[in-house]
Amino acid sequence: MSLINTAEQSNRQLNKLAFDPQLTPGARNAVRVCLRVQPSEIVTVITDEVSLEIAAALVRELEQVGCRYQTWVLEANRFAAGDRGGFGD
């Protein structure tokens, strides 16, 4: 079972999750420069449990931009068991 069961819980937890401040410049660059996210847009952040800190940094930056967002946290053990979800070999 995933640490985060629903999208609502996912949003609530990722925007409160502490992360290494060194991730902030990269998150800012990704959101504001590379993706050029605008306040009127809706963004989906898909992460796994191993990368929660990175996702939290991205979510913090999305909140600074003022856009709506949705997050999804994939279960780490699903792919470890060999289930590739119908994707290539």
C-alpha positions as CSV (number, residue, x, y, z in Angstrom):
1,M,0.0,0.0,0.0
2,S,1.3,3.5,-0.8
3,L,2.1,6.0,1.9
4,I,-0.3,8.3,0.2
5,N,-3.7,6.8,-0.7
6,T,-5.6,9.6,-2.4
7,A,-4.9,12.6,-4.5
8,E,-6.3,14.9,-1.8
9,Q,-4.0,13.4,0.8
10,S,-1.1,13.6,-1.7
11,N,-1.5,17.3,-2.2
12,R,-1.9,18.0,1.5
13,Q,1.2,16.0,2.3
14,L,3.5,17.1,-0.5
15,N,2.9,20.8,0.2
16,K,3.9,20.2,3.9
17,L,6.8,17.9,3.3
18,A,10.2,19.3,4.3
19,F,12.8,19.1,1.5
20,D,16.5,20.0,1.0
21,P,16.7,23.7,0.3
22,Q,19.3,23.0,-2.4
23,L,16.4,21.6,-4.5
24,T,14.7,25.0,-4.7
25,P,16.8,26.6,-7.5
26,G,16.2,23.5,-9.7
27,A,12.5,23.5,-9.0
28,R,12.2,27.2,-9.7
29,N,14.1,26.7,-13.0
30,A,11.9,23.8,-14.0
31,V,8.6,25.5,-13.2
32,R,9.3,29.1,-14.3
33,V,11.9,28.7,-17.1
34,C,11.6,25.3,-18.6
35,L,7.9,24.8,-18.3
36,R,6.9,28.5,-18.0
37,V,3.9,27.5,-15.8
38,Q,1.3,30.3,-15.6
39,P,-1.1,31.0,-12.8
40,S,-4.1,30.1,-15.0
41,E,-2.7,26.6,-15.8
42,I,-3.4,23.3,-14.0
43,V,-0.3,21.1,-13.5
44,T,0.0,17.4,-12.7
45,V,3.0,16.2,-10.7
46,I,3.6,12.5,-10.9
47,T,6.3,11.1,-8.5
48,D,7.2,8.0,-6.6
49,E,8.0,7.6,-3.0
50,V,11.7,7.7,-3.6
51,S,11.5,11.2,-5.2
52,L,9.0,12.8,-2.8
53,E,11.5,15.6,-1.8
54,I,11.9,16.6,-5.4
55,A,8.2,16.6,-5.9
56,A,7.7,18.7,-2.7
57,A,10.2,21.3,-4.1
58,L,8.2,21.4,-7.3
59,V,4.9,21.8,-5.5
60,R,6.3,24.6,-3.4
61,E,7.3,26.5,-6.6
62,L,3.9,25.8,-8.2
63,E,2.2,27.3,-5.2
64,Q,4.5,30.3,-5.5
65,V,3.3,30.7,-9.2
66,G,-0.3,30.4,-8.0
67,C,-1.4,27.7,-10.3
68,R,-3.7,24.8,-9.5
69,Y,-2.0,21.4,-9.3
70,Q,-2.7,17.8,-8.7
71,T,-0.2,15.2,-7.5
72,W,0.1,11.5,-7.8
73,V,2.5,9.3,-5.9
74,L,3.2,5.9,-7.4
75,E,3.8,2.9,-5.2
76,A,7.5,2.0,-5.3
77,N,6.9,-1.7,-4.9
78,R,4.6,-2.1,-7.9
79,F,7.4,-1.9,-10.5
80,A,9.9,-3.7,-8.2
81,A,7.7,-6.8,-8.5
82,G,8.1,-6.8,-12.3
83,D,4.7,-5.2,-13.2
84,R,5.6,-2.7,-15.9
85,G,2.0,-1.6,-16.3
86,G,1.8,-2.7,-19.9
87,F,4.9,-0.7,-20.9
88,G,7.7,-2.3,-23.0
89,D,10.1,-5.0,-21.8
